[in-house]
Amino acid sequence: MLSLLAGGCAAVLPSSVRGAVGGEEFVEYSLEELGRLCDAPEGRYTQAREAAPEPPHTVAVFLNAPEDDRAPDRFELADLEGESSVSSQNTVSGWTPEAAEDVELLACVEGQGPGERLGECLYRDSSYDSTNPTQRTVAMYSQRFTVDVRELATGEPVHEAEFEIERDPDTVLGGMYGGACPTTLEDGAQTPSELYSIPGEGRLVSELWETVEGR
């Protein structure tokens, strides 16, 4: 005898009915939780506002940018309010609303791991209890990023692109390679053996400006 699994009929019901049996119309997200949808190629939030035919749009921008080989693999909400593009010609104002339901576009920017080896960053242990400071070099790599922008309510693609970061001028200065090297390495259970270039807020604004603002 075959028994129907709980919720097993949901997949064959029309989308307008799925919410009643635990389908996607029933799911609610906070603004920060929208980042979960970046891991699903066609992820959508059906309670979100329908995107206007033309820009400007509201957008939630999520960044998964590992800085080193210890970094967790997750998308985090990027706060770009008041940030300017690399050229300083454009400044973000009111892109991201407070409620997930008011977001029109979901932008997912994801790092693809180490690319070209750029060189090494030199660090010295300067802790107060260190009587014999040691030096350590850590390899620095470029990193390629993918940009996936979709309409949040439908999951339909709006914009896709790629860019590569080597020595981004927005990152903190320090180390041998200037803008590419973090000034310090956070203490932890394991010191990183590789460092990866990451984009600054200005680069994110530049990559998304035309899609969000349309000018």
C-alpha positions as CSV (number, residue, x, y, z in Angstrom):
1,M,0.0,0.0,0.0
2,L,1.3,3.5,-0.9
3,S,0.7,6.4,1.4
4,L,0.8,10.0,0.3
5,L,3.5,12.0,1.9
6,A,2.5,15.2,3.8
7,G,2.4,18.0,1.3
8,G,3.0,15.6,-1.5
9,C,0.1,17.0,-3.6
10,A,1.4,20.6,-3.5
11,A,3.6,20.3,-6.6
12,V,0.6,19.5,-8.8
13,L,-1.6,22.3,-7.6
14,P,-1.9,25.6,-9.3
15,S,0.4,28.3,-7.8
16,S,-2.7,30.2,-6.5
17,V,-3.5,27.3,-4.2
18,R,-0.1,26.2,-3.0
19,G,0.0,28.6,-0.1
20,A,-2.8,26.7,1.6
21,V,-0.7,23.5,1.7
22,G,2.6,25.2,2.6
23,G,3.8,26.3,-0.8
24,E,5.9,29.4,-1.6
25,E,3.0,31.9,-1.3
26,F,2.8,31.0,2.4
27,V,6.5,31.7,3.0
28,E,7.4,35.1,4.6
29,Y,10.9,36.6,4.6
30,S,12.5,39.4,6.5
31,L,14.8,41.7,4.5
32,E,17.9,39.9,5.8
33,E,16.4,36.5,5.0
34,L,16.1,37.3,1.3
35,G,19.7,36.3,0.9
36,R,18.6,32.7,1.1
37,L,17.1,33.1,-2.3
38,C,20.5,33.8,-3.8
39,D,21.4,30.1,-3.5
40,A,18.3,29.2,-5.6
41,P,18.7,30.0,-9.3
42,E,15.0,30.9,-9.7
43,G,14.4,31.8,-6.1
44,R,11.5,34.3,-5.7
45,Y,9.3,35.9,-3.0
46,T,5.7,36.1,-4.3
47,Q,4.7,38.6,-1.6
48,A,7.2,41.2,-2.9
49,R,6.1,44.2,-4.9
50,E,5.9,43.8,-8.7
51,A,8.8,45.5,-10.4
52,A,7.9,48.7,-12.2
53,P,8.3,48.6,-16.0
54,E,11.1,51.1,-16.0
55,P,13.8,52.2,-13.4
56,P,14.4,53.4,-10.8
57,H,13.7,50.3,-8.7
58,T,14.1,49.3,-5.1
59,V,16.7,46.6,-4.6
60,A,18.2,44.4,-1.9
61,V,21.9,43.7,-2.6
62,F,23.5,40.6,-1.1
63,L,27.3,39.9,-1.2
64,N,29.1,36.6,-0.8
65,A,32.7,37.7,-0.8
66,P,35.2,35.4,0.9
67,E,38.2,37.4,2.1
68,D,40.3,34.3,2.7
69,D,40.2,30.5,2.9
70,R,38.5,30.6,6.3
71,A,35.6,32.7,5.4
72,P,32.0,31.3,5.7
73,D,30.1,30.7,2.5
74,R,27.1,32.9,2.9
75,F,25.3,36.0,1.4
76,E,25.1,39.0,3.6
77,L,23.0,42.2,3.1
78,A,25.1,45.1,1.8
79,D,24.3,48.5,3.1
80,L,25.0,50.9,0.2
81,E,23.0,53.9,1.4
82,G,25.0,57.0,0.9
83,E,27.8,55.2,-1.0
84,S,29.1,56.6,-4.3
85,S,30.3,54.9,-7.4
86,V,34.0,54.5,-8.2
87,S,33.8,57.6,-10.3
88,S,32.0,59.5,-7.5
89,Q,29.4,60.7,-10.0
90,N,26.5,58.7,-8.5
91,T,25.4,58.3,-4.9
92,V,22.9,55.7,-3.6
93,S,19.8,57.2,-2.0
94,G,16.8,55.0,-1.0
95,W,17.7,51.8,-2.8
96,T,16.7,49.4,-0.1
97,P,13.4,49.7,1.8
98,E,12.9,48.4,5.3
99,A,10.4,45.6,4.4
100,A,11.1,42.7,2.1
101,E,7.6,43.1,0.5
102,D,8.7,46.5,-0.8
103,V,11.8,45.2,-2.7
104,E,11.5,44.9,-6.5
105,L,14.9,43.5,-7.4
106,L,17.2,41.0,-5.7
107,A,20.9,41.4,-6.5
108,C,23.2,38.6,-5.7
109,V,27.0,39.3,-6.0
110,E,29.1,36.1,-5.4
111,G,32.8,35.6,-5.3
112,Q,34.2,32.6,-7.2
113,G,37.4,32.0,-5.1
114,P,41.0,32.5,-5.9
115,G,42.1,33.5,-9.4
116,E,45.5,34.9,-10.4
117,R,48.2,35.0,-7.7
118,L,49.1,38.6,-7.2
119,G,51.9,38.2,-4.7
120,E,52.3,38.0,-1.0
121,C,51.2,40.1,2.0
122,L,53.6,40.5,4.8
123,Y,52.4,40.5,8.5
124,R,54.1,40.8,11.8
125,D,52.8,39.5,15.2
126,S,52.6,42.7,17.3
127,S,50.7,41.3,20.3
128,Y,51.7,42.7,23.6
129,D,52.7,39.3,25.0
130,S,54.9,38.5,22.1
131,T,58.5,39.0,23.1
132,N,59.8,37.7,19.8
133,P,57.6,39.0,17.1
134,T,57.3,36.8,14.1
135,Q,56.7,37.6,10.4
136,R,54.4,35.7,8.1
137,T,53.6,36.0,4.4
138,V,50.2,35.1,3.0
139,A,49.5,34.7,-0.7
140,M,47.1,37.2,-2.2
141,Y,44.8,36.3,-5.2
142,S,42.5,38.1,-7.5
143,Q,38.8,37.1,-7.4
144,R,36.1,37.0,-10.0
145,F,32.5,37.9,-9.1
146,T,29.2,37.1,-10.7
147,V,26.3,39.5,-10.6
148,D,22.8,38.1,-10.7
149,V,19.9,40.5,-10.6
150,R,16.3,39.2,-10.8
151,E,12.8,40.4,-10.2
152,L,12.1,39.3,-6.6
153,A,8.4,38.6,-7.0
154,T,8.8,36.4,-10.1
155,G,12.4,35.2,-10.1
156,E,12.8,36.4,-13.7
157,P,16.3,37.4,-14.6
158,V,17.0,41.1,-15.1
159,H,20.7,41.5,-15.4
160,E,23.8,39.2,-15.4
161,A,27.4,40.2,-15.4
162,E,30.9,39.3,-14.2
163,F,33.8,41.4,-13.0
164,E,37.2,40.7,-11.5
165,I,38.9,42.4,-8.5
166,E,42.7,42.6,-8.2
167,R,43.7,45.7,-6.3
168,D,40.5,47.5,-5.7
169,P,41.1,51.1,-4.5
170,D,38.1,50.8,-2.2
171,T,39.7,48.2,0.1
172,V,41.7,49.1,3.1
173,L,45.3,50.1,2.4
174,G,48.1,48.1,4.0
175,G,50.6,45.3,3.5
176,M,52.9,44.8,0.5
177,Y,50.3,45.2,-2.2
178,G,48.5,48.3,-0.9
179,G,44.8,48.2,-1.6
180,A,44.8,44.4,-2.0
181,C,46.2,43.5,1.4
182,P,44.1,43.9,4.6
183,T,46.1,45.9,7.2
184,T,45.6,43.2,9.8
185,L,44.5,39.6,10.1
186,E,41.9,38.8,12.7
187,D,42.9,36.4,15.4
188,G,41.3,33.0,15.2
189,A,41.7,29.3,15.6
190,Q,43.4,29.2,12.2
191,T,45.5,31.8,10.3
192,P,44.5,32.0,6.7
193,S,46.9,30.6,4.1
194,E,45.3,32.5,1.2
195,L,43.8,36.0,0.9
196,Y,41.3,37.0,-1.8
197,S,40.6,40.4,-3.3
198,I,37.1,41.8,-2.5
199,P,35.1,44.7,-4.0
200,G,34.4,47.9,-2.1
201,E,31.0,49.5,-1.8
202,G,31.9,51.9,-4.7
203,R,32.4,49.0,-7.1
204,L,29.1,47.4,-6.2
205,V,27.4,50.7,-6.8
206,S,29.1,51.0,-10.2
207,E,28.1,47.5,-11.2
208,L,24.4,47.9,-10.3
209,W,23.7,51.6,-11.0
210,E,22.4,51.4,-14.5
211,T,20.1,48.4,-13.6
212,V,18.7,50.1,-10.6
213,E,18.6,53.7,-11.6
214,G,18.4,53.4,-15.4
215,R,20.8,56.3,-16.1
